[in-house]
């Protein structure tokens, strides 16, 4: 039973991501914040359980990053739609994720074995991204207006996202020769 916990948590994050959409679109920000928090905690817990109990599977290796991408794209898109964050941040977050996903799919198509291991820069980036969205939500829920908070946080997210993307490009630069012969 325990061996399915990480995958169930990843699946729950996907479901919670789609549950978040009508909540934010219908301005149920408090309830949406709870759903967001549960999904964010599930991201931490699935990785923790997998490492702590040494539970790995090929399904989990694909499902966890997919759940992360869906969750972040949905949350960032919704926060921008609600005008909580600048739209350009969504573009940066989505572009990085699309580039990584495109590389993975191209590898699969070309039959190149790509060991997918999250980099520390990616984990830091995800943490910064989630903290930023959480802080913005907290300010909205508490009706706090902190000048320049969204801009400063947005810049931090963009810098960490660019750095993480560049880190992946550097680590996997050997792929270019295999993919584009």
DOSE-10102 format. One record per residue (C-alpha): residue in three letters; x, y, z. Coordinates in steps of 0.25 Angstrom, whole numbers, padded with zeros to 4 digits, always signed. Example, Ala and Ser with C-alpha at 12.3 -4.5 7.8 and 13.67 -1.06 7.14 Angstrom:
% DOSE-10102
ALA+0049-0018+0031;SER+0055-0004+0029;
% end
This chain:
% DOSE-10102
UNK+0000+0000+0000;UNK+0011+0010+0004;UNK+0018+0008-0010;UNK+0006+0015-0017;UNK+0006+0028-0007;UNK+0015+0036-0016;UNK+0008+0034-0029;UNK-0006+0036-0022;UNK+0000+0050-0017;UNK+0004+0053-0031;UNK-0009+0049-0036;UNK-0016+0057-0026;UNK-0008+0070-0029;UNK-0013+0069-0044;UNK-0027+0067-0039;UNK-0025+0079-0029;UNK-0019+0087-0041;UNK-0032+0086-0049;UNK-0041+0088-0036;UNK-0033+0101-0034;UNK-0038+0107-0048;UNK-0053+0109-0045;UNK-0050+0114-0031;UNK-0041+0125-0035;UNK-0049+0128-0048;UNK-0061+0130-0039;UNK-0054+0138-0029;UNK-0054+0128-0017;UNK-0040+0132-0014;UNK-0040+0127+0001;UNK-0044+0113-0004;UNK-0035+0114-0015;UNK-0023+0117-0006;UNK-0027+0105+0002;UNK-0026+0096-0010;UNK-0013+0102-0014;UNK-0007+0100-0001;UNK-0011+0085-0001;UNK-0006+0083-0015;UNK+0007+0090-0011;UNK+0009+0081+0001;UNK+0006+0069-0007;UNK+0018+0073-0016;UNK+0027+0073-0004;UNK+0021+0060+0002;UNK+0022+0051-0011;UNK+0036+0054-0012;UNK+0039+0052+0003;UNK+0031+0039+0003;UNK+0038+0034-0009;UNK+0052+0037-0003;UNK+0049+0033+0011;UNK+0043+0020+0008;UNK+0051+0018-0005;UNK+0039+0016-0014;UNK+0042+0019-0028;UNK+0035+0014-0041;UNK+0035+0018-0056;UNK+0021+0023-0054;UNK+0025+0032-0042;UNK+0037+0037-0050;UNK+0028+0042-0061;UNK+0016+0046-0053;UNK+0023+0055-0042;UNK+0029+0065-0052;UNK+0016+0065-0060;UNK+0008+0068-0048;UNK+0018+0079-0044;UNK+0017+0085-0058;UNK+0002+0085-0059;UNK+0001+0091-0045;UNK+0010+0102-0047;UNK+0005+0105-0061;UNK-0010+0105-0056;UNK-0006+0113-0043;UNK+0002+0124-0050;UNK-0008+0125-0061;UNK-0019+0127-0051;UNK-0012+0137-0043;UNK-0009+0145-0055;UNK-0023+0144-0060;UNK-0028+0149-0046;UNK-0017+0161-0048;UNK-0010+0157-0036;UNK+0004+0155-0043;UNK+0009+0161-0056;UNK+0007+0153-0068;UNK+0021+0153-0073;UNK+0024+0143-0061;UNK+0015+0133-0066;UNK+0022+0134-0080;UNK+0035+0131-0074;UNK+0030+0120-0065;UNK+0023+0113-0077;UNK+0034+0115-0087;UNK+0044+0108-0077;UNK+0035+0096-0075;UNK+0031+0095-0090;UNK+0046+0095-0094;UNK+0049+0084-0083;UNK+0037+0076-0088;UNK+0040+0078-0102;UNK+0054+0073-0100;UNK+0049+0060-0093;UNK+0039+0057-0104;UNK+0049+0059-0114;UNK+0058+0050-0107;UNK+0047+0039-0106;UNK+0044+0041-0121;UNK+0059+0040-0125;UNK+0061+0028-0116;UNK+0071+0035-0107;UNK+0071+0030-0093;UNK+0070+0043-0084;UNK+0072+0040-0069;UNK+0062+0050-0063;UNK+0068+0055-0050;UNK+0063+0068-0044;UNK+0075+0078-0042;UNK+0076+0086-0029;UNK+0074+0099-0036;UNK+0061+0093-0041;UNK+0057+0090-0027;UNK+0061+0104-0022;UNK+0053+0110-0034;UNK+0040+0102-0030;UNK+0042+0106-0016;UNK+0043+0121-0020;UNK+0031+0120-0030;UNK+0022+0114-0019;UNK+0026+0123-0008;UNK+0024+0135-0018;UNK+0010+0130-0021;UNK+0007+0127-0006;UNK+0012+0141-0002;UNK+0003+0148-0013;UNK-0009+0140-0008;UNK-0006+0143+0006;UNK-0006+0158+0003;UNK-0019+0157-0005;UNK-0026+0149+0006;UNK-0021+0159+0017;UNK-0024+0171+0008;UNK-0010+0175+0010;UNK-0004+0184-0001;UNK+0011+0184+0000;UNK+0017+0193-0011;UNK+0026+0186-0021;UNK+0024+0172-0014;UNK+0019+0166-0027;UNK+0029+0172-0036;UNK+0041+0168-0027;UNK+0035+0154-0025;UNK+0033+0153-0040;UNK+0047+0157-0043;UNK+0052+0147-0033;UNK+0044+0136-0040;UNK+0049+0140-0054;UNK+0063+0140-0049;UNK+0062+0126-0043;UNK+0054+0121-0055;UNK+0064+0126-0065;UNK+0076+0120-0056;UNK+0069+0107-0055;UNK+0067+0106-0070;UNK+0081+0110-0072;UNK+0086+0100-0062;UNK+0078+0089-0070;UNK+0083+0093-0083;UNK+0097+0093-0077;UNK+0096+0079-0071;UNK+0089+0073-0083;UNK+0097+0080-0094;UNK+0103+0066-0099;UNK+0089+0064-0104;UNK+0090+0073-0115;UNK+0100+0064-0123;UNK+0091+0052-0121;UNK+0078+0059-0125;UNK+0082+0068-0136;UNK+0092+0059-0144;
% end
